[in-house]
Amino acid sequence: MKKDSVTIAFDIILDEIESVVAEVNSQGGDFFKADDYVKARSLMETGKKLHDFHQKLQALKSEWVDGLDEPTRRQVKVDSNSKSKTIASTPKSPKSGLIVNFPDNTTVNCKTAAETFAMAIRKMGFQ
């Protein structure tokens, strides 16, 4: 099987989600070690949702590879030898900090910007 642009895109998305899951697991472990079970439980729920989402994407990728890619190429006479598109990947920048100040004088400042962002959204509400 040749890797087409769609398969490559699935691989990139799956890799990114795996990176996020690893970070959630790491931070969740830190919360457990710090006896902060509320934050640990929240990250456990997030981790489960990410895991479920990852499995859905994996199933979609399999559906594409096993049932749609080659038959579609045969039907529409797509040249499978043509150069595949790739998505240029760049190295990730170092983790950045983020501080969110609320009008009620509370501040959200977590270990990473992503965690701070998530906690700020949680404080504001998902609406």
N, C-alpha and C positions, 0 to 999 in steps of 0.2 A: 504494500500500500504506500502510495506516495503521499506526502503531507501537503495538503492544499492549504490555502489561506484560512479557510474556516477551521480546519483542524488545528492549525498553528494558533489561531485566536483562542480556541478552547483551551489549548495547553497553557497559554499565557495567563488567561483568567484563572484557571485552576491553580497554577503556581502562585499567583498573587493571593488567592484565598488561603492556600496552605501557609503562606507567610503570615497572614493575619491570624490564622488559627494558632500558629506557633507563638506569636506574641501574646495572644489572649491567654494561652496556657501558661506562659511564663509569668505574666502579670497576675493571673489567678493564683498561681503558686506563691507569689510574693504576698498576696493578700492573706492566704491561708497561714503563711509563716508569721504574719503580723497580727494574726487573730482577728482580722477584719472580714468576718464571715458574710456580712451584707454585700460588700463589694465582690467577694469571691463568688457568692451565689449568683450575683448579677452577671459576672463574666462566665460562669458555668452555663447560664441560660443563653448568653450570646454565643458561646462556643458550640452549644448544641444546634442553634439555628444555623450557624456557619457550616457545621458538619452536614446538616440536612441539605443546605443549599449546594454544597460541594457535591454531594451525591446526586442531586438533580442535574447539575451541570455535567457530571461524569456520564449519567444516563443519556443526556442529550447528545453528548459527543459520540457515545457508542451508537446511538440511533443514526447520527449523521454518517459515521464511518461505515457502519454495517449495512445500512439500508437506503441511504439517500445519495451519498457521494458518487460512487461508481455507476449505479443505474441512471442517475441524472446525467452524468457525463456521457454515457452511451446514447441516451435519448436525444440530447441536444448537440451531440458531436463536439464536445469540448475537447480540445487538444490537451490531454493530460501530461504531455511532455513540455508544455509551455512553462515558462518561468513562473514559479509561485511568488505571490506577494508575501512579504514578511513585514512584521511590525518591528521597527527599530526599537531596541531595548536600550535604556540608559541606566547606568548604575544609580542605585538609590542614594539619595542624599542622607547625611547623618540625621538622626532623630532631632527634631527641633522642639523647643519649648513653647508652651502656650499658656497664657494666664487669662482667665475670663473674670471680669469684675461685674457684679450685678448691682442694680440700684439699691438693694437692701444691704449693701456693704459686705455681702459674702463674696468669697473668691473661690474659684475652682482652678487648681494648679496641680495636675497629676504628673506622674513620672514621664509620660510622653504627651505630645500634642494631640495624638489621636484619642488617647484616653481622656484628656481634658475636654476635648470636643464632645465626646460621647457623654461624659458626665454633665457638661453644660446643657446639652440637649435634654438629658433626663431631667435636670432641674427645671428647665423652661417648660417641659412637657412636650410630647410628641405631636401635638396638634399644630 
